[in-house]
Amino acid sequence: MTMRGRARAAPSIMLPIETPRLILRDFRKNDLEAVHAYASLDEVSRYLIWGPNSLAQSKEAIEGFLDDQRARPRVIFDLAITLKPKRALIGGVGLRFIDQFNRTGEIGYTLHPEFWGYGLAVEAARALLDAGFNELGLRRIIAVCDQRNKASARVMERLGMRREGAFRSSKLIQNGWRDEYLYAILADEFR
Ligand SMILES: CC(C)(COP(=O)(O)OP(=O)(O)OC[C@H]1O[C@@H](n2cnc3c(N)ncnc32)[C@H](O)[C@@H]1OP(=O)(O)O)[C@@H](O)C(=O)NCCC(=O)NCCS
């Protein structure tokens, strides 16, 4: 068989992703309760552009994740963070193409507060950066956070991301306009 005429498969991420403490997998319809447990909390959404979610909003979010999973090529990978050994769902980590031509992606992460402070966000995000660079072929991955979100900025720094910019009054969140930091890491630096 010749290669002519055969469409080249778009790059994708092999799931689930396993790390020492975590398994990252696609969200499922029956994750609603576990997702809502953190997505409905003020302390989680304080610096985010979404939330605190109503139950209907959490349901809508999961339906969106399922739509993204079916898209071909798939360009959005929002994954459930589950904790070994019982695989309890404790948060989410996401990677999306924001500029396919320039092979640039954006990463984000959220954990239930019960699981803050154990290095789990770094562990999950590092695994997804690895997949983004080595499986999706990205060459640049960015992340953006509210300048007051010290925990998020620290996660980015622990990942080896560099602060490239500080934007003033750049996004409207629940309680007003916020200033943001832009962080980024390149494939070569990650390796
Ligand atoms: C951001 C978030 C995911 C961090 O999760 P986490 O698992 O607690 O982070 P880690 O345990 O991996 O800690 C990473 C670093 O941040 C530091 N950190 C955590 N909370 C902090 C805080 N409130 N202030 C300053 N530093 C903090 C930790 O000490 C650690 O740094 P160190 O290794 O130098 O000690 C979590 O706080 C969260 O879910 N927040 C709500 C959602 C959110 O804001 N997401 C980011 C969107 S941009």
PDBQT file of the ligand as one rigid body, heavy atoms in Angstrom, charges set to zero:
ROOT
HETATM    1  C1  LIG A 201      -3.145  26.720  42.061  1.00  0.00    +0.000 C 
HETATM    2  C2  LIG A 201      -3.358  25.362  42.711  1.00  0.00    +0.000 C 
HETATM    3  C3  LIG A 201      -3.759  24.343  41.660  1.00  0.00    +0.000 C 
HETATM    4  C4  LIG A 201      -2.031  24.940  43.367  1.00  0.00    +0.000 C 
HETATM    5  O1  LIG A 201      -2.156  23.610  43.799  1.00  0.00    +0.000 OA
HETATM    6  P1  LIG A 201      -1.177  22.934  44.859  1.00  0.00    +0.000 P 
HETATM    7  O2  LIG A 201      -1.260  21.456  44.638  1.00  0.00    +0.000 OA
HETATM    8  O3  LIG A 201      -1.474  23.444  46.215  1.00  0.00    +0.000 OA
HETATM    9  O4  LIG A 201       0.221  23.417  44.432  1.00  0.00    +0.000 OA
HETATM   10  P2  LIG A 201       1.519  22.682  44.839  1.00  0.00    +0.000 P 
HETATM   11  O5  LIG A 201       1.308  21.904  46.123  1.00  0.00    +0.000 OA
HETATM   12  O6  LIG A 201       2.009  21.932  43.628  1.00  0.00    +0.000 OA
HETATM   13  O7  LIG A 201       2.451  23.868  45.241  1.00  0.00    +0.000 OA
HETATM   14  C5  LIG A 201       3.161  24.606  44.304  1.00  0.00    +0.000 C 
HETATM   15  C6  LIG A 201       3.881  25.723  45.024  1.00  0.00    +0.000 C 
HETATM   16  O8  LIG A 201       2.960  26.772  45.369  1.00  0.00    +0.000 OA
HETATM   17  C7  LIG A 201       3.146  27.154  46.712  1.00  0.00    +0.000 C 
HETATM   18  N1  LIG A 201       1.880  27.673  47.221  1.00  0.00    +0.000 N 
HETATM   19  C8  LIG A 201       0.737  26.977  47.407  1.00  0.00    +0.000 A 
HETATM   20  N2  LIG A 201      -0.214  27.802  47.882  1.00  0.00    +0.000 NA
HETATM   21  C9  LIG A 201       0.363  29.030  48.022  1.00  0.00    +0.000 A 
HETATM   22  C10 LIG A 201      -0.080  30.305  48.465  1.00  0.00    +0.000 A 
HETATM   23  N3  LIG A 201      -1.352  30.482  48.850  1.00  0.00    +0.000 N 
HETATM   24  N4  LIG A 201       0.782  31.346  48.468  1.00  0.00    +0.000 NA
HETATM   25  C11 LIG A 201       2.049  31.177  48.056  1.00  0.00    +0.000 A 
HETATM   26  N5  LIG A 201       2.543  29.989  47.607  1.00  0.00    +0.000 NA
HETATM   27  C12 LIG A 201       1.701  28.932  47.593  1.00  0.00    +0.000 A 
HETATM   28  C13 LIG A 201       3.596  25.887  47.376  1.00  0.00    +0.000 C 
HETATM   29  O9  LIG A 201       4.277  26.159  48.579  1.00  0.00    +0.000 OA
HETATM   30  C14 LIG A 201       4.531  25.321  46.321  1.00  0.00    +0.000 C 
HETATM   31  O10 LIG A 201       5.756  25.984  46.300  1.00  0.00    +0.000 OA
HETATM   32  P3  LIG A 201       7.071  25.327  46.945  1.00  0.00    +0.000 P 
HETATM   33  O11 LIG A 201       7.208  23.996  46.288  1.00  0.00    +0.000 OA
HETATM   34  O12 LIG A 201       8.122  26.284  46.606  1.00  0.00    +0.000 OA
HETATM   35  O13 LIG A 201       6.761  25.210  48.398  1.00  0.00    +0.000 OA
HETATM   36  C15 LIG A 201      -4.460  25.409  43.785  1.00  0.00    +0.000 C 
HETATM   37  O14 LIG A 201      -4.126  26.404  44.696  1.00  0.00    +0.000 OA
HETATM   38  C16 LIG A 201      -5.829  25.660  43.204  1.00  0.00    +0.000 C 
HETATM   39  O15 LIG A 201      -6.520  24.739  42.770  1.00  0.00    +0.000 OA
HETATM   40  N6  LIG A 201      -6.283  26.948  43.211  1.00  0.00    +0.000 N 
HETATM   41  C17 LIG A 201      -7.590  27.302  42.694  1.00  0.00    +0.000 C 
HETATM   42  C18 LIG A 201      -7.651  27.219  41.187  1.00  0.00    +0.000 C 
HETATM   43  C19 LIG A 201      -6.591  28.084  40.532  1.00  0.00    +0.000 C 
HETATM   44  O16 LIG A 201      -6.373  29.216  40.929  1.00  0.00    +0.000 OA
HETATM   45  N7  LIG A 201      -5.949  27.550  39.503  1.00  0.00    +0.000 N 
HETATM   46  C20 LIG A 201      -4.941  28.237  38.754  1.00  0.00    +0.000 C 
HETATM   47  C21 LIG A 201      -5.558  28.996  37.636  1.00  0.00    +0.000 C 
HETATM   48  S1  LIG A 201      -4.401  30.091  36.826  1.00  0.00    +0.000 SA
ENDROOT
TORSDOF 0
